[in-house]
Amino acid sequence: MTWRRMFLAGLVLWLLTVGVTYLTGNPILLPTLVLLGSFLVPVTFVAWAFERRDSGEITAELVFRTFVVGGVLGVLGASVLEAYLLNPSVWMYVGVGLIEEAVKLGALALLTRHLAVKSMRDGMILGASVGFGFSAFESAGYALTSLFTSSGLSLSNLVTTELLRGLLAPVGHGLWTAILGGTLFAWSTRHHFALTWRLLFAFLGVSLLHALWDSMSMIAVLVTLALTGEPWQYEVLLRGAVPEPTPAQVTAYTVANWLGLALISAVGLLWLWSLVRRSRRETRTPSRVYRVRTGPLAGSI
């Protein structure tokens, strides 16, 4: 299959780039390393999803546009809104989840408004494309940022960041926006997007999963403290700060963190699978639908 060849070729190129960069210390290779590592998994999953499209309207050009344009619009929109609307607080991650899922959903609607057929399966594919595009550009930023440390450039930080984000990419932005895309397209028509209660609940649900994912490190610390906390850590917590786990608590913290991420991933995957099954049999007759006109509009992005 195309996606398998794409992944294997990209993985070999990334590993070669890592090896040559370590051997030569050539900084010119850093952009290649960042781009290959950040885009390999998202592009592979989009290619895999593209092979399962539901209609001839889902072309390679449309998928490319939703991936690149949708991803960039999402990153830019989220950056602006988060900079002006969010402040450090216990609810900050909830705000991040709501904002990022909203901008990705908006980008998806903007770029697919002219489609004549809006099936649930195609909505999931195009939603995943926007989400994975967002993930790829965001991962490139994280990888580049991790390169710079107080002691200079750290190539190991960059490689570790790309490995971790690459492993987690399939159960992050692409998954969440695929759920929203399928729900949005479920009863939409050529000239209207259907705004249903189910879409609202899906938006709130994936935003909650997003918020829990982003805050899982802090949640894992709190779980660790509840099980093995020391008096001085409780005092730090009462002052409004989150204490670092002690060396003896690192194992408990790591287990709690990864179990939490696994649970969130399982919920998202089961949700998406239920949409896939529903897309094979569901009739397009919701009890109440508010339609937002999508066309005709001049031009396209």
C-alpha positions as CSV (number, residue, x, y, z in Angstrom):
1,M,0.0,0.0,0.0
2,T,1.1,3.6,-0.7
3,W,1.0,4.7,3.0
4,R,3.3,1.8,4.0
5,R,5.9,2.6,1.4
6,M,5.6,6.3,2.3
7,F,6.2,5.6,6.0
8,L,9.1,3.2,5.5
9,A,10.9,5.5,3.1
10,G,10.3,8.5,5.4
11,L,11.5,6.5,8.4
12,V,14.7,5.4,6.7
13,L,15.4,9.0,5.6
14,W,14.8,10.3,9.1
15,L,17.1,7.7,10.7
16,L,19.8,8.5,8.1
17,T,19.4,12.2,8.8
18,V,19.7,11.6,12.6
19,G,22.8,9.5,12.1
20,V,24.5,11.9,9.7
21,T,23.7,14.9,11.9
22,Y,25.2,13.2,15.0
23,L,28.3,12.2,13.0
24,T,29.0,15.5,11.3
25,G,27.3,18.1,13.6
26,N,26.2,19.9,10.5
27,P,23.5,22.5,11.5
28,I,22.3,22.7,7.9
29,L,20.7,19.3,8.4
30,L,18.5,20.5,11.3
31,P,15.6,21.7,9.2
32,T,15.5,18.4,7.3
33,L,15.6,16.5,10.7
34,V,12.8,18.7,12.1
35,L,10.5,18.5,9.0
36,L,11.0,14.7,8.4
37,G,10.4,13.9,12.1
38,S,7.4,16.2,12.5
39,F,5.6,15.3,9.2
40,L,6.3,11.6,8.8
41,V,3.5,10.1,11.0
42,P,0.8,12.8,10.2
43,V,1.4,12.5,6.5
44,T,1.4,8.7,6.7
45,F,-2.0,8.6,8.5
46,V,-3.5,11.1,6.1
47,A,-2.4,8.9,3.2
48,W,-3.9,5.8,4.9
49,A,-7.2,7.7,5.5
50,F,-7.2,9.0,1.9
51,E,-7.3,5.4,0.6
52,R,-10.6,4.9,2.5
53,R,-12.5,8.0,1.1
54,D,-16.2,7.7,0.4
55,S,-16.6,9.9,-2.8
56,G,-14.6,11.1,-5.8
57,E,-14.7,14.6,-4.4
58,I,-12.0,13.8,-1.9
59,T,-9.1,14.4,-4.2
60,A,-5.4,14.5,-3.4
61,E,-5.5,18.2,-4.0
62,L,-8.2,18.7,-1.4
63,V,-6.5,16.5,1.1
64,F,-3.2,18.4,0.6
65,R,-5.1,21.8,1.0
66,T,-6.8,20.7,4.2
67,F,-3.6,19.4,5.6
68,V,-1.4,22.4,4.8
69,V,-3.8,25.3,4.8
70,G,-6.1,23.9,7.5
71,G,-3.1,23.0,9.7
72,V,-1.5,26.5,9.3
73,L,-4.8,28.3,9.8
74,G,-5.4,26.2,12.9
75,V,-2.0,26.9,14.4
76,L,-2.2,30.6,13.7
77,G,-5.7,31.0,14.9
78,A,-5.0,29.1,18.1
79,S,-1.8,31.1,18.8
80,V,-3.6,34.4,18.5
81,L,-6.7,33.4,20.6
82,E,-4.6,31.7,23.3
83,A,-2.3,34.7,23.6
84,Y,-5.2,37.1,24.1
85,L,-7.8,35.0,25.9
86,L,-5.8,32.7,28.2
87,N,-4.0,33.3,31.4
88,P,-2.2,30.8,33.7
89,S,-4.8,29.2,35.9
90,V,-6.2,25.8,36.8
91,W,-8.7,26.1,33.9
92,M,-6.1,27.1,31.2
93,Y,-6.0,23.6,29.6
94,V,-9.8,23.7,29.2
95,G,-9.4,27.0,27.3
96,V,-6.7,25.5,25.2
97,G,-8.9,22.5,24.3
98,L,-11.9,24.7,23.4
99,I,-9.9,27.1,21.3
100,E,-7.8,24.6,19.4
101,E,-10.7,22.4,18.6
102,A,-12.8,25.4,17.5
103,V,-10.2,26.8,15.1
104,K,-9.6,23.3,13.5
105,L,-13.4,22.8,13.1
106,G,-13.6,26.3,11.6
107,A,-10.7,25.6,9.2
108,L,-12.3,22.4,8.1
109,A,-15.7,24.1,7.4
110,L,-14.0,26.9,5.5
111,L,-12.0,24.6,3.2
112,T,-14.8,22.1,2.5
113,R,-17.8,24.4,2.2
114,H,-18.1,23.8,-1.6
115,L,-18.3,20.0,-1.5
116,A,-21.5,18.7,-3.2
117,V,-21.5,15.5,-1.1
118,K,-20.7,15.7,2.6
119,S,-20.7,12.1,4.0
120,M,-19.7,11.2,7.5
121,R,-16.8,9.1,6.3
122,D,-15.4,11.9,4.2
123,G,-15.9,14.3,7.1
124,M,-13.7,12.0,9.3
125,I,-11.0,11.8,6.6
126,L,-10.9,15.6,6.0
127,G,-11.1,16.3,9.7
128,A,-8.2,14.0,10.3
129,S,-6.3,15.8,7.5
130,V,-6.8,19.2,9.2
131,G,-5.9,17.8,12.6
132,F,-2.8,16.0,11.4
133,G,-1.7,19.2,9.6
134,F,-2.1,21.1,12.9
135,S,-0.2,18.4,14.7
136,A,2.7,18.4,12.2
137,F,3.2,22.1,12.3
138,E,2.9,22.2,16.0
139,S,5.3,19.3,16.4
140,A,7.9,21.1,14.2
141,G,7.6,24.1,16.6
142,Y,8.1,21.9,19.7
143,A,11.0,20.1,18.1
144,L,12.8,23.3,17.2
145,T,12.2,24.8,20.6
146,S,13.5,21.7,22.4
147,L,16.8,22.1,20.5
148,F,17.7,25.2,22.4
149,T,18.7,24.7,26.1
150,S,20.6,26.8,28.7
151,S,23.7,24.8,27.9
152,G,23.5,25.2,24.1
153,L,22.0,23.1,21.3
154,S,20.7,19.7,22.3
155,L,20.3,17.3,19.4
156,S,19.1,14.5,21.8
157,N,16.3,16.7,23.0
158,L,15.1,17.3,19.5
159,V,15.2,13.6,18.5
160,T,13.5,12.6,21.8
161,T,10.7,15.2,21.2
162,E,10.1,14.0,17.6
163,L,10.0,10.4,18.7
164,L,7.5,11.0,21.5
165,R,5.3,13.3,19.5
166,G,5.4,10.9,16.5
167,L,4.3,8.0,18.6
168,L,1.4,10.0,20.2
169,A,0.3,11.8,17.0
170,P,-2.3,9.2,15.9
171,V,-4.3,9.6,19.1
172,G,-4.1,13.4,19.3
173,H,-5.2,16.2,17.0
174,G,-6.0,14.0,14.0
175,L,-8.2,11.7,16.1
176,W,-10.1,14.6,17.7
177,T,-10.7,16.5,14.5
178,A,-11.7,13.4,12.7
179,I,-14.5,12.9,15.3
180,L,-15.6,16.5,14.8
181,G,-15.4,16.3,11.0
182,G,-17.6,13.1,10.8
183,T,-20.2,14.7,13.2
184,L,-20.2,17.9,11.2
185,F,-20.7,16.2,7.8
186,A,-23.2,13.7,9.1
187,W,-26.3,15.7,8.0
188,S,-24.7,18.6,6.1
189,T,-25.7,19.3,2.5
190,R,-24.1,21.0,-0.5
191,H,-25.1,24.5,0.6
192,H,-25.5,24.1,4.3
193,F,-23.5,22.8,7.3
194,A,-25.8,21.2,9.9
195,L,-25.3,22.5,13.4
196,T,-26.8,19.8,15.6
197,W,-26.9,19.1,19.3
198,R,-24.7,16.1,18.5
199,L,-22.1,18.4,17.0
200,L,-22.1,20.6,20.1
201,F,-21.7,17.6,22.4
202,A,-18.9,16.2,20.1
203,F,-17.1,19.6,20.3
204,L,-17.4,19.7,24.1
205,G,-16.4,16.1,24.3
206,V,-13.2,16.3,22.2
207,S,-12.3,19.6,23.9
208,L,-12.5,17.8,27.2
209,L,-10.3,14.9,25.9
210,H,-7.9,17.5,24.6
211,A,-7.8,19.3,28.0
212,L,-7.3,16.1,29.9
213,W,-4.5,15.1,27.5
214,D,-2.6,18.4,27.9
215,S,-3.0,18.4,31.7
216,M,-2.2,14.7,32.3
217,S,1.3,15.5,33.6
218,M,-0.2,17.7,36.3
219,I,-3.0,15.1,37.0
220,A,-0.3,12.4,37.3
221,V,1.6,14.5,39.9
222,L,-1.6,14.9,41.9
223,V,-2.4,11.2,41.8
224,T,1.2,10.4,42.8
225,L,0.9,12.8,45.8
226,A,-2.4,11.3,46.8
227,L,-0.7,7.9,47.0
228,T,2.8,8.6,48.1
229,G,2.9,12.3,49.0
230,E,5.2,13.8,51.6
231,P,4.3,16.6,54.1
232,W,6.5,19.2,52.4
233,Q,4.8,18.4,49.0
234,Y,1.4,19.1,50.5
235,E,2.6,22.4,51.8
236,V,3.8,23.4,48.3
237,L,0.5,22.3,46.9
238,L,-1.4,24.4,49.4
239,R,0.6,27.5,48.3
240,G,-0.7,27.0,44.8
241,A,2.3,25.3,43.2
242,V,2.7,21.8,41.9
243,P,5.7,20.1,43.5
244,E,8.1,17.9,41.5
245,P,8.0,14.2,42.1
246,T,10.9,12.9,44.2
247,P,13.2,10.2,42.7
248,A,11.3,7.6,44.7
249,Q,8.0,8.8,43.2
250,V,9.2,8.9,39.5
251,T,7.9,5.4,38.7
252,A,4.5,6.1,40.2
253,Y,4.3,9.4,38.3
254,T,5.3,7.8,35.0
255,V,2.8,5.0,35.4
256,A,0.0,7.3,36.3
257,N,0.9,9.6,33.3
258,W,1.0,6.9,30.7
259,L,-2.1,5.1,32.0
260,G,-4.0,8.4,31.8
261,L,-2.9,9.0,28.3
262,A,-3.8,5.5,27.3
263,L,-7.3,5.8,28.8
264,I,-7.9,9.1,26.9
265,S,-6.6,7.5,23.7
266,A,-8.9,4.5,24.2
267,V,-12.0,6.7,24.7
268,G,-11.1,8.7,21.5
269,L,-10.5,5.6,19.4
270,L,-13.7,3.9,20.6
271,W,-15.6,7.1,19.8
272,L,-14.2,7.2,16.3
273,W,-14.9,3.6,15.7
274,S,-18.5,4.1,16.7
275,L,-18.7,6.8,14.1
276,V,-17.2,4.6,11.5
277,R,-19.7,1.9,12.2
278,R,-22.6,4.4,12.3
279,S,-21.5,5.9,8.9
280,R,-22.2,2.6,7.3
281,R,-25.9,2.5,8.3
282,E,-27.1,5.9,9.6
283,T,-29.9,7.7,7.9
284,R,-29.6,11.4,7.6
285,T,-32.7,12.4,9.6
286,P,-31.8,14.3,12.8
287,S,-34.7,15.5,14.9
288,R,-33.6,19.1,14.9
289,V,-31.0,20.8,12.6
290,Y,-29.9,24.4,12.3
291,R,-28.3,24.9,8.9
292,V,-25.6,27.4,8.1
293,R,-25.3,28.3,4.4
294,T,-22.0,27.4,2.8
295,G,-22.3,28.6,-0.7
296,P,-22.2,29.8,-3.4
297,L,-19.2,31.9,-2.4
298,A,-16.7,33.5,-4.6
299,G,-13.2,32.1,-4.7
300,S,-11.7,29.4,-2.5
301,I,-8.6,28.8,-0.4
